[in-house]
Amino acid sequence: MKKTSLFSYFALPVALVLSLMAPESAMAAGVSHELFTVNNTWMLVATFLVFIMHLGFAALESGLTRSKNTTNILFKNTAIVAIGLLTYALCGFNLMYPGDFNGWIGFAGLGLSLPAGDAGLIGYADGNYTYYTDFIFQAMFAATAATIVSGAVAERVKLSSFLVFSTVFVAIVYPIVGSWKWGGGWLDKMGFYDFAGSTLVHGVGGWGALACVIVLGPRLGKYENGQIRPILGHSMPLATVGVFLLWLGWFGFNGGSVLSADPGAVSLVFVTTSLAAAAGVIASMVTSWAVQKKPDLSMILNGSLAGLVGITAGSDTVSVTASIIIGLIAGVIVVFSVMFFDKMKIDDPVGALSVHLVCGIWGTLAVGIFSTNPDHKLWVQLVGVIAYGATSFAAAFAIFLALKGTMGVRVSEQEEMEGLDMHEHGIAAYNGFQTTNQ
């Protein structure tokens, strides 16, 4: 005979008493205080998983670049988190979620303003999370968009200029274009769909990175006499750790975008996210092995990220089988994309353009192909890609070009050759260790 624990005798009466004690706002929201707490807790867990992604970016970017620039990479990635959080609190949150507006641009005012009483707690967002949880979760996304640019411009950008660019881009450009979909703007009304940011985060960051790289130019010695000279990163273990941290963080990035702790939806997103990443690894491995004749670790690391970016737009609305297909195609695309940008002499030390921009476009269009929701149309997805691409690229290009004409955006030839760590920061990343100039 199955035994019944003492707890079970009291669980139901306690739950009934708590539900009777819940205020009218809880009933209006349609959730109990217990469910509200579970929902909000999951959203906060997802927030710190997205925060962990910044450590992943820092490790990946520093691993795939030379040791003489490691301190510089780590400095930028730390500063970007602070810039993203503070600017999002100052104006970004209210630019991205302005309430009723014309669908193109709106602003709900400076700073954060917690609604009074339960309106900012259980009465906020149908009882799924609080006002402050909403802010901090979205703020982590904002900082991620600026981080994407960091890797693409690594090893030759002036620190001061990069920080100014990041501040303007994440404070103004990212939230305004984000409002077009997530803030209920014109693309949202058209039916454009991007669940967790293949375009809204990764695409916007990728377009910004492309603009900056074009203005900045390639690293010294990268393209000489019509040849592409590989400039190898200094630590593949560090890069690999970074990718696994990013993969871990993506469970919060996509899983948190369910915007509740709904068991079915969160579980589906976890599965589609994981399988797309795994498929990206296998596809990039096979493709790079066939093309380059040797298995390339950097390619399969970016292959996993390609699968993750590719599935981000539709991880809640595609089937498990479709998620694998999306990841497989992303894994193939990323290999040829890296080779294409090199052929075009667009120098991207970490493959950020291929991963975030190209695979972000693919993932957004894939929603129109594989979504189980018939309202998601391919042509609408294409309109969204074009709108975000044109605006983000033009804005980033204008900002960076203005900085080039005023502050300058590139370090001197001597500084680049000797390393940014000593020239920009006066400290090496690996003091006490003998290194080459790599």
Secondary structure, DSSP 8 states (H G I E B T S, - for coil): -----HHHHHHHHHHHHHHHHS-HHHHHHT--HHHHHHHHHHHHHHHHHHHHHHHHHHHHHHHTS-GGGHHHHHHHHHHHHHHHHHHIIIIIHHHHS-SS--SS-----SS----SGGGGTTTSGGGTS-HHHHHHHHHHHHHHHHHHHHHHTTTTB-HHHHHHHHHHIIIIIHHHHHHTTTTS-HHHHHT---SS-IIIIIIHHHHHHHHHHHHH---TTSEETTEE-----S-HHHHHHHHHHHHHHHHHHHHGGG-S--HHHHHHHHHHHHHHHHHHHHHHHHHHHHHHSS--HHHHHHHHHHHHHHHHTTTTTS-HHHHHHHHHHHHHHHHHHHHHHHHTT---TT-HIIIIIIHHHHHHHHHHHH-S-TT--HHHHHHHHHHHHHHHHHHHHHHHHHHHHHT-SB--HHHHHH-HIIIIIS--TTTTS-----
